[in-house]
Amino acid sequence: MQANWVGFGKNLVVGQRNRKKVKRSVLNMGELDWHHIDEVLLADMINVIRDCFVIPDGEIYINKILSHIAKVWRQYKSHLKSLYFKPQERSQEEHYNTIPCGISRDNWRKLVKYWFSEKGQYMSEYGKEARASQCHIHTFGGKSYANIRAD
């Protein structure tokens, strides 16, 4: 079987074994912090990825996988919020009844409850202010400013 090669940065290259689709529901979307995800669940995710890709042994590779999963996890929760969270249009109870496909009722309730909480509102405003205060927007894709200057 011929492998399609995928890179996770400069130091990690893996070959695809098969085309299993990893379900989004494997990861608990109701958790608010990546560091609170159960270690057994993280080990299961690593095993699922190892079933799909040829990955060398080593802690550096596992850390790279987990950091990539964490990034995708945060992006997906942000995507859910942008599509389904409309506090001006619907109440908290109405949000509870609008469950996206692939998310369990319990996980969805946890997310909505957090987004309506004072802490969730504060963190949202804090993030908006931080993004608005950036004066140098990086628009060069994956290349850093240092690499662009060197080229």
N, C-alpha and C positions, 0 to 999 in steps of 0.2 A: 504494500500500500504506500502510495506517495503522500508525504506529509506537506501540509501548508505551514510555512514558518511564520511565527508571530513573535514580535519583540515586546518586552516589558521594560524598555530602557536599553542602555548600552550593554549591560552585562548579562542579561537573561534572554535567551532565545529558546523557545520551546517548539516542538512539532505537534501538530494536531493529530490525535489518534482517531477520534470519531466525532460525529456531529451531534452529540447529545445536547439537548436544550436544557439549561439550568433554569428551574422554575424560580420566579421571584419570591414565591411564598416560602422558600427554604429559609430565607433570612427574616428575622422578626422585625417588621417595620414599626411596631409599636414601641420599640426601645428608643429612648431619647438620646442616648450616648453610646457610641460605638464601643467604648471600653466596658460597658455593662453587658455585652453580648456573651452568652454562655460559651465557655471554652470547648465544650463538647460539640456545640453547634459549629464553632469555627473549625474544629478538626474535621467535622463532616464536610464542610464546604471545601476545605483543602483536598479531601479525598475525592470529592466530585470533580474538582478541577484536575487532579492528577489522573482521573479516569479519562478525561477528555484530552489532556496534553501530556507530552513527555517532558517532565520537569526534573532537573538534577536534584539530588539530595542536598540539603544544607539549609541552615537557618536563614541565610540571606535571601534565598528563593521564597521561603515561606513568608518572611516579612514583606517581601515585594508583592506577593499574591494578596496578603491581608490588607496592605495599604491600598491596593487597587480596588479590592472589594469594598473597603471603607469609603473610598471616593465615590464609587458607583452607587453605594447605599445612600450616601448623603444627597447625591444628585437626583436619585429617584424620589426620595422624600420631598425634595424641593419641587420636582416636577409634579408630584401629587398635589402639593400645596397650591401651586400656580393654577392647576386645572380645576380642583374641586373645592378649595377653601375660599368662600365668598362671604365674609362676615357682614358686609353691608346688605347682602341680598337674603341671607338665610340665618336662622338662629342656630344655636349649638345643637339643639334637638333635631332640627332639620338636616344638619350636616351629618349627624349620626346615622340617619336613614339613607344617605347617599353614599353607599359603599362602592368604591371602585373595584373592578374585576381583578381578582388575584390577591386581594387583601382580606384577611379575616375580619369579622365584626369586632372582635376584641382589640386587635391591633389598630383598626381604624378609629375606634372610640378613644384609645390612648393618644393617638396623634391629634385628633380634633380637640380633645380635652387640653392637651399641651398648647396647641395653637391659640386657644381661647384664654389660657391662663395668663396671669400677670407676667410671669417669667418669659413665657413664649412671646407675648406682645413686646416686652422690653428687648429681648434678644433680636426680634425682627426689626425694631426701630434702630437698635444699635448697629445691626448689619447694614441697614439702608444708609445710615449716616457715614459709616466707614467707607462704603462704596462711593458715596457722593463726594467724600473728601479726597479721593485719589485724584492726583493731578496728572500723573503719567500712566496712561492706559497702555498696556502691553498688547500690541496688535500684530506681532510677528509670528504667531503660532507657537510651535514648540521650541523655537530658538530663543535663547536668552540674549539680553543686551550684550553681554560679554562676547558671546559667539558671533553675533552680528558685527560687532566692532572688529573682531579678529578676521572676519572674512573679507 
